[in-house]
Amino acid sequence: MKIDIAVDTDYDFIVTRDHHIAKELVEAKIHRNEIYILREADREIGWMRFNYFWDNTPFMNMMWIDEEYRGRGYGAQVVKYWEDLMREQGFTVVMTSTQSNEEAQHFYRKLGYQDAGCLLQDNEPLELIMSKKL
């Protein structure tokens, strides 16, 4: 598996697959190097994108790996890749979140993330906020 920082030619792949981000934001996030593309044999198999919580703490917003490629350690690889880049840039903490009814919370805990709080929105499961010291 290869991890690439998204470039303009990845725009169509992102907007047709990632339905949790406004299309209007994708181009700017690509130019700020805030989206990574996961590839297997030159085929896009997923993505990861992030922003900055409070404008100063890297926050992973979304990671997706196509079903047929899950369970191979690719998720852990892209998280480590991102964490290493954030550490190199001088950040000492990273964050993410997941809904309380999703299995992802266990994945992040295995990677050293700890519960840092929660958010409750109307008609949604509890959103767990998680952080990790780098």
Steps between C-alpha positions, in 0.01 A plus 500: 500500500622848414397827666508815288414857585197579283556714190259674263457185290357324810212751525245290309581187700450691826176681414334192352588281800517722810145616569588651838668813366366788294640488147590867534756416770684217326720708270623720786572194718699343215708818466563504878615133489216397733387193305694177443412240239560130569596297193548131434655409164431853368131472595343739751372296793431770755580838646570685821439867562558734791481858617597689815284500814513848658724587202799349682448125556500252208162326490434199277152550355461195282676183405347258252638176361298298251348193660707247306825658627408520868669282759842528335645764732460782249300715742772480763760581233327818386439616858868445585605679181284799593617499862864494388442796268324694774785423745755620241305826477533550875156389618489312829133391500262373231127439518222312329141398570264213435142426585443289808319233298793449261778245536760765409527606865673169577736542204607845623544381858734225377705776336531689829211745474316582819153638560514877536132591503183462301246688296128434488304618197129461432406158363862380488694250714745646747816623325813398690786749482839328530854631531852363497824650624772464239 
